[in-house]
Amino acid sequence: MTTQPETAPLSPTTIDLLRHGQVATPDLFCAPSHEPLGISGWKQLTLATQTGQWDAIITSPSRRCHDFARLLAQRLDCPFAVDARFGEMDFGDWVGQTQAAIWEQDAQLLQQLWYQPRRFIAPHGEAMEDFIARVNQAWVQLQTDYAGQRVLVLTHAGVMRVVLAKVLDILYQKSLHFEIGYAQLTRIRIYPDGIASLVGHGLPQA
């Protein structure tokens, strides 16, 4: 009687979520998608990724993510893809404005973003519920498409909060207690049985 060889178990999937660096225009509440990284932003991301090794790099389409991610993928000679679902929430009329200016216009709505975020919609912007749904969809597909690999996702603080809430099974509002600085990294490991583990948050380097 012959026995079938056992299938080798899959390796865990490691996903690094990296926030973009500082943009060229300071003090913006939410930068436009075409806003580039500033000099300090390039330096921040260079330091954060200088020792990292990834099998694939995924990026938000925003320039502050895409420009650096494309060059990093070239340096590492690894696959590179743009996924709009990992883009920042569309804040509509608030994009390109400072937080001080927004506070003067509508302090009550800005406070809702912090205290009742699931009900929040910026003027002519994206509903928080829709934003969370698209990020979660991308997150689930990422785990399937890159199972057993190590992946870097260059993205935004809001996106990272949605993923943290999903992985830790907490309310999105609770994720606002996590500080996410420029070029800081969150590492998540997903095991073959689907269990996800937060390996590190706020890491200065990969």
N, C-alpha and C positions, 0 to 999 in steps of 0.2 A: 504493500500500500504506500503510495507516494503522498507526500503532504505538499500543499501549496506554500510557496514562500510567503512569509508575512510581509505586508506592505510596510515600508519604513515610515515611522511616524513623521508628520510634518514638523518642521521647526516653527517656533513661535514667530509671529509677525511683529516687527518693531517699527513703530511709526513715530517719527520726530516731527512735532509741530513747531515751526520757528516763526516768530513774529518778524516782520520787516524792520529795517533800521529807520533812523530818524530821517524824515523827508526834508527837502530843500527849504520849504516855507515853514517857519516855526509857528507853534501855537494854534494850529488848525484843529477844530473839533473832529473833522473827518476830511482827509485830503481827497481831491478829485482823482479819478483813476489814472490820469495822465501825469500826476505829480511825481517827479523823480526823487530818488534818494539824494540826500545831501552828502557832502564829503564825509561827515561823521557817520552817516548811515552806512556807507560802503565799508568804512573801517570796522564798524560794529559787526556787520555780517561776516566780514572776512575773518575776524577773530573768532566768532562763534562757530565757524565751519572749517577752520583750518586743519583740524585733525579728524574730521568726520569722514566716514565711508558709507555710501548708500548704493543700493541696487537700482534705485530710480528716484527721480525728483519731480514732484508735482508742484504747480504754482497757481496762485491767483492770477488773473489777467492784469491786475493793476501794475503799473510800471514799478512801483516801489517794491514789488515782489518779483515780478517777471524778469526784469533786467538782470538782477543778480543771479536768480535761479538758473537762467539760461547759460550764463557764463560758468557757473559752478558745475552744471551738468557737462559742459564741454571739457572742463578741467578734469573731471572724474571719469569722463568717457562713459556716461551711463544714460539710460533713456530719460527723456524729458517730456512732460506733458502739461498743458494748461487746462485747468478745470474751473470754469466760471462759478461753479457751485461753492468753491472755496473762496470766492470773492467776498469783500466786506459787505455788510448790510448797506443797502441804498438808503441814505439819509435824505434824499430828495433835496429840498431847498436849503438844507443845512450844510450840504457839502461845500467845502471851500471857505466856510465861515469859522470864526473863532468861537470858543465856548462863551466868552464874555458877551459877544454880539448876540448869540442865541439866547442867552439868559435874559438880555434886555427885551428881546422879541416875545419870548414865551417861556417864562421861568416854570410855569405850572407843567407844561408838556415835557420840558427837560427833566423835571423831577419825576415825572411818571416813568421815564426811561430807567431810573434807578430803583424806584419803589414798586412799580407795577409794570415791569418790562414786557410781560406777555401780552399786554393790552396796547403797547406802544406802536404808533405809526407816525413817522415824521411827515411834515407837510410835503405832499407829492412824492412820498417815499415808499419804502417796502414795509409791509407789516411784519412785526417781530415773529409772529407765528409762521409766516411764509419763509422768512429767513432761517428759522430753526429747522423747518421741514427740509429745505434744500440742502443745508449743511449735513443733517443727519442722513439724508439719502446718499450724499457723496461719501460720507464716512463708512457706511455699510458697504457700498460698492468697492471702496478702496481696499477693505479687508479681503474681499473676494478676489479682486484682480491681482493683488500683490501678496497673496498668502505665502507665508514662509520667508518673505523678503524683508529687507530693511529699507524703509522709505522716508524721504524728507518731504514735508509739505511746507512750503513757504507761504505764509498767509497773514491773517490779521487777528487782533486781540479778540474781537467779537466772535470770530469763527472758533478760536481756541476755547472760548468760554462755553460755546454750545457743545463741543466735543467733551470737555471736562464734565459738564453736567450729565451727558449721556453715559460716560464711562463710570462716573461715581454714583450714578443714579440719584442725582439731587436736582432740585428745582434750578432753572436757569438763574433766577434771582440770587441763589446762593453762590453761583459761580462768580458773581461780581465781587466777592470777598478775596478772590485770587488776584494778586498783582501780576501784571504781564507787561514787562518793560520792553523797550526796543531790543531786538535781536536776542531775546531770551527764548529758551527752548523748553518744551514739554515733551517728555518721552513716555510713550504708552506701549505696552507689550500685550499682544493678543495671542492666547494659547490656542492650540488646535480644537479644544472643546468649546471655544467661543468666549471664555472668561478673559476679561481685560484687566490689566493691572497698571496703575500709575507708578512708573518707575522713578520719575523725577519731574519737578516743575521749577521754573525760574532758573534753569541751568544756563551758565554763561557760555559753555562750550559743549559741543556734541561729544 
